[in-house]
Each structure stands twice: as structure tokens, then as C-alpha cells.
Amino acid sequence: MARRYRIRTYGCQMNLHDSEKVANLLHHAGYREAAEEAEADLLLINTCSIRDKAEQKLYGDLGALRGWKAGAERILGVGGCVAQQQGDALLRRFPHLDFVFGTHNLRLVPAMLEAARAGRRQARIRESRSPARFDLPAPHADFAGSTPGRAWLTVMEGCDMFCSFCIVPRTRGREISRPAGAVLDEARGLAARGVREVTLLGQTVNAYGRHAWRRARAGGEMPFAELLRALAKIPGLARLRYTSPHPLFFDEGLIRAHAELPALCPHVHLPLQSGSDRVLRAMRRRYTAREFLALVRRLRAARPDLALTTDLIVGFPGETRADFQATLAVVREAGFTDGYSFKFSPRPGTAAAAAGFGEPVAPQEAQARLAELQELLRSLTLAAHRSRVGQDTEVLVEGASARAGAPGRSRQLRGRDPYHRVVNFAAPHPPPAPGDLLPLRIAEATPHSLIGVLPEPAGLRIVPGAPEDWRGALTPAQRAITLPPQPAGAARAGSGAPQ
């Protein structure tokens, strides 16, 4: 039997995609995914170090895994950002840990695994500036990825911005972009396998290629907007997304792309971090609140229905109550659909962690500010969701809804619409497969998601012969607009999609 692996992943989309890359490498090396960690011969932890809490969680996990490792021929490895920072120190601190690999060393995992089986413990965290580090094998026939129909595509890694709070330049290195030809080739391969939606990944993704194309495009890169236009021409790719951009790198070409490319989804994750100019200067963000809001207006002029989400930090050293109020004001004016918000967490080696950088905000005050900000964000999310009721949309089906376990909701599915909102809906009969695109009408708004129904002119058509629990899977709002079952022989789409 093939050896079995499991991967725990913490952190951002880049980490999630890195875990997919490693999983594919393991499939090529003869491994298959285990259903549970107890069944695995190999356990990898892909780590995050953006906040101290994530780093401490790794140490707790490794301590608890002594029992998993004891008395069995099992291998334990750690990768990701904490691995990049700590290297050999992790091996010294945890004797049961077999190997450590940094963010630039994914390709080495199969060889490190075999070395570990031979009793050789090692850490490989050397930074690579070669584009060859992006060259990984095509998806194995037995590896489907995390979500059918959707895929991440790394176009660049690293960051040259050196924001005072951020450890990414130290864990991911300096900016390096993949040649455009390699990006397009991978995208064509994904489309050929049935992928309908691609999300371009990079720490400052819209800075893609900026160093090379300013030098007569050495290395084959192109401006980010041109890359989007080239990707939009690939047959089969219905949706394009990108994350996470930096406000500084939105040029006119990228803004026009949002107006002119139907495949480019009407959603931008636009990190603000703070609405106070004084705090933004201390953060080294290189824009003002006024400039940020001007960008918001330009984007919405190009695409009026654009949904914006953001990242925010409260309790940054030296942040006053007036600074925090300025953040609330910008959040209201920008009208974000959602946001990720956190208390400041000092990271080793960053400017903001240095003694004397700024007066620390008391933990209780930082927590109170976070709660106030999150309450504002929740109200904006609910208002945005309510504004969508009655609209038609199209979801990319992901699978069972998180609500499916609730009484009467056993047949609920979920998908994500072009605005990157989760839409839950009762499964048609026969149900769509994960990766299918399905038209829905928004019937109900909740604080965290939307409820959709099939958009028949007069409501939802029940397919003859559907299981009796069909209506039990619907919400009251869905049942209120449901038509009786059609008579036998009534015309219907063979897939259960609306006619």
C-alpha cells in the first residue's frame, strides 16, 4: 500500500497553495492523502508567522505531537514562514521533528523525506532568487486539489515594501516574478483540466513584473494588467481573481481592466491597515487616507458594482483614539463588504517591534478598539448582503454547505459568487457537482452569507421525483416562493439547472 500523508496548514492563501504544491509532489513520490492523521506515515505542518499567536500555536502543536510520533515509523516535518525564520532552532527545540523546509524549498521535500527515513535530520531554508523555484511537476492524475473548478496560480513571491509591521520580506524574501509564458502555460493546463476560476497569488500581486518590464521586459514579464488580459483570452477560464494587491501599484491599465474584462471578478481585496495618515506613515504604507479613498472612487467608477474587502490593524504603537476614529471614518466611507481585522502583533526583526518605536497601546484598549471595528464591519457586511436580495448571480459550486448539518438542511450546498460572497442553496435534483457554475437568485441575506434559489420567473421549480426532504432543505424564504412540482413530462434542463 502507498504511504499516507496529512498536511496541517495555517495562514494565507499563499500557504494554502504551497500545501497543495507539496501534496502534489508527495503524490508524484508515491504517497496518498490519509483520511486522518492517525492513519498517516507523514505529517507536515505548513506554518504562518504574521502574528505571534500563529507561531505559538505551532510550538503547542509540536509539543502535542510527541505522542503521535512515539512508537511508530512516522515522519514529522515543518515548512512555511516560521520554518524559514527558525530553521535549525526548531530541530534543536523539538528532537522528534525530522526536517524543516523554508518557503523557497518546496521542491526539496521528497528528498528531505527520504533522508529523514534514513535517520538524517536537516533544515533547508536557503533563499532562492531563481525562477526555477517555481518549476514544479504538473498535477498528478490522482491529485484533484482542494476545490474542483477553482485553482490558485502563483505569479510572484516576496515583497520589497518593508512595511514596519510586516515580516513577509524576511520570510518570503524579495520580489521575484515568474516569466509570463510559464504563468500562461500553467493557466492553459488548468483550463484544460476543467478549472473555471483562477486566483493569481503574490504578496504584492499587482507589482508583478515591475522590475523586469522596466528593464525592457527582461525575463519575459509584462505589466500586471497585460497579464490579466492575456489570461482572459484563455478558453474555458470564466473567472479571474487576484490577491493581495498593494494600493500603490494600481495603475490606469489595471483600473481599466476592471471595466473591460468580463472574466475579471468584481471584487478587490484592498488592504487599508489604518485610516490615520500619521499611523500610515509609521507603518511605511506610502499612501494617505485621501489617496486610498481616491483609488476606491476610481475603481468604483470603472466597475460600479465592485465589492471591496480589506485588512486592518488596531493598536499599532502610538495609535491614539483619534487615529482609531480616523480608521472608522475611512472604513465607513470606503463601504467595505468585509474585512480581516487584527490587533497589532510585534514580529521579531520588524521596525515596529523595536524598543521605542511608539507608545504601546494597552491590551484592554486594543481589544476594545478591535471589537468596535469588527462591529462596524459586521454592519457593513449585513448591509451589503441585504442590498443583494432579489439579484441574480452565478455561483461556482464548492460542495456541502457549512449549514448542511442543521435540522432540515441536509441537502444544502454552497458556492461562491463573482463578488467572493458565499451563497448557500438547496441542492437541485440531480445536484450540481463541485466546480459547476450555477445561476441563482439571492432570496435572503444573513450576517455571514447569502441564501440563493434557482431563478425561475415565478420562483423555484421542483423537479418531479425529487426526494421528499427537498422542501426540508429550504429556508422559510425559499419555501415562500417555491412552485408546486411540475406535472410529469414537463420540460426541464437535464442537469437540473434553470431553463
N, C-alpha and C positions, 0 to 999 in steps of 0.2 A: 504494500500500500504506500501511496505517496505520503511524505511527511507533511505535517499540518502547521499552519502559522495563524497567528492573530496579531493585529496591529491596533494599539490604542493611539488616538490622535487628539491632540489639544491645539487650539489656536485657530489661525486664519484659514482662508481658502487656499493659500499657498501651501500650508501644511497638509491640508486635506488632499490636495493634488499630489504633493510629494509622497504621501502614503499610498496613493493609487499607483504612482510610478514604481515604488518599491514593491508593492504587491504584484505588479506585472512582471518585474524582474524575478520575483520568487516563483511565479508560475513558470517562467522560462527555465528556472533552475530545478523544476520538478516538484515544487511544493504546491499545495492546495489549501484554501482557507478552511480553518476549523470552525465548527458551529459555536463552540465555547472555548474559553481559554483553558479549561481543564483538559480538553482534548488536544491541545496544541503542543507540538515539539519545540516551536519557536514563538517567542513573544517579543514584539518590538514596540517601543513607546516613542512616538514622534512628538517632540516637546515644543512648548512655547515659552518665551521669556519676556513678553511685552509687559507683563505685570508680575510683581513678586509672588502673588497668590498662585499663579500657574507654575512658577518654579518650585515653590514649596510643595505643591501637590505632587510633582514628580518625586521629590525626596520621600514623601509619605508612601507613594506607590511602590517605590523600590524597596523600602523597608518591609512593606507588607508582602512583597513577592519572594521573600526568603523561603517561605513555606512552599510556594509553587515550584521553586527551583530545586528544593531539597529532595534527595532520594530518587531523582529521575534524570534521564539523559536529555535535559532540556537546555535550550539556549535563550539567553536574555540579552537584548540589545537596546540601546538608546540612541535616537537621532534627533535632528531638529536644532532649534536655536539654543537651548540650554546645553546640548551636546557640543555645539560649536563654541560656546563660551568656556565650558568647564573641561572638556577633553579628558586627559589622564586623571584629573582630580576626581571624576566620577568613578573611575576604576579603583582608585585608592580608597574612596569612601565606602564603596559597596563591593566587597570581594566576590559576591555571587553574580555580579554583572560581567558579561563576557566580552562585549565590544561596544564602541561608541563611534558614531559616524556623524560628520558635520553636514551642513546644508549643501555643500558643493561636492559631496562624496557619495551620492546615492548609488552610482554605478558600481561602487566597491562592495556593496552589501553582500552579494552572493559569495565573493571571495573571502570576506571577513567572516562570514558564517562558517565556511569550510575550515578556516583557520581556527575558529573557536571550537569546532568539533575535534580538532587535533590538539586542543589544550592551549592555544596561543591567544592570549587576551591582548587587545590593541585598541587604540583610538586613532582615527583618521579624520583630522579636521583642517587639513591644508586648504587654503582658499585657492580657487582656480579662476583665472581670467580668460580661459579658453572657451570659445563657443562649443567645443566638443563636449563640455559637461552637459549640454542639452541633448546630446545624441543618445537616445535610449531605444531599445527594441520596440517594434510595432506591437500593438496589443496581442497578447496570446489568445488563441482560439477559445480557451476556457475562462478567460478573464473578461467579465462584462462591464466592469466599472461600477461606480456607486449608484448612478441613476441612469437607467436606459433613456436614450434620446437626448441627454444632456452631457456635456463634457467641458472640462477646463482645458485651456491651452496656454501654456507659459510662453510669453513673448519677450519678457525681460525679467531680470532679477537684480536685486541690490538697490541702493539708494545713495545719492550724492548730496542730499539736502541737509543732513545732520541737524535736524530739529533737536532742541536742547533736552527734550524729554525722551527721545526715541533711541532704542538700542539696535534698530534694524541695520544701520550701516556696519555695525560690529558683528552682527550675527549672519547677515546675508551678503555683506561685502558691498563694494562699489557697483554702480550701474553697469550692466552688461546686457546688450540686446542680441536676440537671435537673428540670424540672417532672415530676411523676409521670405526668401524661397523656401527655407525649412519650415517656417510658420505656415505658409500656404500649402505646402505639401502635406503637412500633418492635418490641416483643416480638410483638405480634399479626402484624405484617408478616413477621417471621422465621418464625413458626409456619406462616403461610400458604405460605411457600416451602419447607416441609419440614424446618425446623430442629427438632430434638428436644431439644437441650440448650443452655441459655443460661447463660453465666457473667457475673454482674454485676461490673463493674470500678469501682474507686475506690482512691485512695491510702489512705484510711481508710474503706472502703466502708460499714461499719456505722454511720458517723457521718452517713450520708445524711440530708439534710433537717433536721438538728438545729437549725440556726439559724432556719430558716423556721417549722417547725411549733411551735416555742416562742413564735413571734410570731403565733399564730392561723393558722398554716399559710399565711402569705403566700407567693405564688408557686406554690402547688399541690403542695408536697412533703408527705410524710407520714412517720411513723416507719418505719425500715427494715423492721421485722417486718411492718408493714401492707403495704408494697410487695411483700414476698415473698408474702404471702397473696393479693394481687391478681394477681400473676404466675402463681401456682399454679393459678388458675382458667381460664387461657387454654387452650382446647382445642388439643391437639397437642404442647404442651410437656411432655415426660415428665420432664425433669431440670432442676433449678435449682442453680447454684453461685454463690459469691461470693468475691472476693479483692481486696485483702488487708484483713482487719479489724484493728482495734486492740482489745486486751483491755479497754480502758477502756469501750468502747461496747457491751458485751454486756449488754443489759437482760433482764428476765424475758420480755418479749414475744419477743425473738429466740431465747432458750433454749427457750421453749415451741414456737416454730415448728419447731425440730428434732425435737420429739416428735410434732407434729401434722400436718406437711405431708409426705405421701409423696413428692412431687416434689423436696423439698429433700434433696440428696445427703448421705449420712452421712460427710462429710469437711469438716473445717475447717482451713484454714491459719492457725495461731495464732502469730504472731511472739513469741518469748520474748526474744531478743537476749542476755540474761545471766541466770544463776541467782543472782547475788550482789546482795543489796539495796544494798550500797554502790555497786556499779557501775551498777545500775539507776537510782539517784539521780543519779549523774554523767551518765548517758545521758538523763536527764529523761523516763523512761518512765512515771512516775506510777502504778506499782503495785509491790508487793513480790513476792518469790518465793512467799510464803504465799498472797497474793491470787490470783496466777496459778494455782497448783495448786488453789485453791478453785474457780476458774472451770472448770478442767478437770473437776473432780468434778461440778459442776453440769451441764455439757454431757453428760457420760457418764451421769449419772442420767437425763437427758432422752432420750438415744439411746445405749444401752449399747454398740452395735457401732460407735460413732463412730471414725473414723480421724483422727488429728491429725498434721499436719506443721508445721514451724516454720522460723524464721530465727534464726541465731545468729552472734554476733561474738566472736572471741577476740582477745586482745592489745589491748583498749581501754586508753587511757592510764591508768596507775595500777592496772591489774588485777594482783593478786598470784596466787601459786599457790593460795592458799586460796580466792580469788574464783573461780578457774577450777574448782577442785574442787567448789565450790557449784553451778556450772553443770552439771557432770557429774551431780551428785546430782539436780537438778531434771529433767534430761533423762531419767534413768532412771525417776524417779517418774511423770513425765507419760506415759511409754511412747509416745513419738512413733513413727509409722510411717516417717517420713522427715524430712529437714531439709536446708536450704541453710545452709552454714556458711562463714564467710569470716574472714580476718584483717582487723583494723581498717585502714581506708584513710582518712587525713585528707583532707577535702574543703574547698576554699577557701571561706571565709565562714561555716563552721560553728564553733560554740563549741569543739568538741573539737579543732579544728585550731589553735587559738590557742596561742601560746607560754605555757608554764607551766600549761596546763590539768591535766596529770597526768604522772607519770613515764612516758616511753615504755617499752614492753616491747621487749626486744631481738628483732631479726628472727628469730634462730635459735630463741629460746624461743617466740615467737608461732607459728612454723611447727610446732614440736614439739607445742604445745597443739592446733593445728588438726588435726594428724594423729591425736592421741589422741581428740579429739572425733569426728572422722569415722569412726574405727574403732568407737566406741561406736554411732554412728548406723547404720553398716552392720550391726552385730549386731542392733540393734532392727528394722531393715527385714527382715532374713532371718527373724527370729523371727516377725514379723507375717505374712510371706508363708507360712511353714510352717503357721501356725495356720489358714490359709485352705484348705489342701488338703482335698478332699472336699466343699467347699461349692459350692452352685450360685450363679451370679451372672448378670448380664446386661451385655454389653459394647456400647458404641457403636463400630461398626467404623470404623477410620480409614484402612486401606489395607494396603500391604505391610509386613510386619514388618522391623525392622532386622536380624533373624536370617535373612531370606529368602535372602541371598546365600550362606549357608553350605552346604556339600555336603549334599544330601538335604533341604534346607529351602526349595526354590524356590517352594513353594506356601503358605508361611506368611503369615498375616495378623496384624494387631494391632488391638486395640481398648482402650478404657478403661472400667473398671467404675465403679459408683457411688462406690466408695471412692477413686477417682482413681488406681488402680493400672493399669499396663499389663499386658494379658493377650495373649500370643501364642497362636495356634492354627492348626492345619492347615486350609486352605481347604476348605469343603464343595464339593460339586458339584451344582448350579452355585453359585459363590461369592457371598456377600452383597456388596452394594455399599457403598462408604463412606457412612456416615450411617445404615445399618441398625442396629437393635437386635437382638442375637443372644444367646439363652440359652446358657451354657456351664457346665461343671463344672470346678473347679480340680483339676488332676491332678498338678501339680508346682510346686514353688517354686524360684526362683533368687534370687541376691542382688539382682537389679535388676528382675525382672518375674515374672509368673505364667504358667504354661502351662495352657491350657484345652482341654477336649474337649466335644463335643456330649453333653448329659446324657441318653443313653438309659438305661433302667433297668438293663441289663446291660453297658453300655459304649457304644461309638461305632458307629453303623450306617454301613456303607459303601454308598453309592448304586450300584446296578448301572450298569455302563458308565462308571464313573469312570476317569480316566486311570491308567495303570499306575504313575505316580510318586506316587500318592496316599499309599501307605504310606511312601515315602521321605521325605515331608514331616513325618512324625510323629516325636516323640521316643520313646525306648525305653519310657518310662512310658505314653505314649499307645498304642503298639503292643500293650502287655501287656494292655490292656483293650478291644481292638478286636474286634468280632464279624466273622465271615466275611461276605462280600457276601450280600444277601438274594436269594432266587430271583426270577426275572423276574415282574413283575406284583405284587410286594409293595407294600402301601400305603406312601406316603411323602408328605411335605409338598412341594408344588410348588416352594417356594423353597429346598429343601434344609435347612430348619430342622427341629429335632427334632419328633417327633409327640407 
